[in-house]
Amino acid sequence: MIPPKRNRTQPRTYDKHLYKARHPMENFFARLKQYRAIATRYDKRASNFLGAIHLAAAVIWLN
């Protein structure tokens, strides 16, 4: 999905639209990791951790 370097003799093909859609997704995960409970995974159970992810994602989406 990453475009090839300009000096490559035989450039690889890549999907430009998929590459453009990658940037906002990476920004979202970067903002999600700013929450300490998500980054360090305080919750012991997976269901509690998923709930914390949903809550943090909702806060990010509303801001």
VENVENLIN-V934261 format. One line per field, one symbol per residue. phi: phi as a letter, one per 30 degrees, with the letter a starting at -180 (. if undefined). psi: psi as a letter, one per 20 degrees, with the letter a starting at -180 (. if undefined). burial: + if it has 9 or more other ideal C-beta (glycine too) atoms within 8 Angstrom, else -. A space follows every 10 residues. Layout:
phi: ???
psi: ???
burial: ???
//
This chain:
phi: .dddddcddc dddadddddd dddddddddd dddddddddc hdddcddddd dddddddddd ddd
psi: ipqrqhjpgn pqqqohhhhh ihghghhghg hhiiphhghi mhqhqhhhgh ghggghhhgg hh.
burial: ---------- ---+---++- -+-----+-- -+--+-++-- --+----++- -++--++--+ ---
//
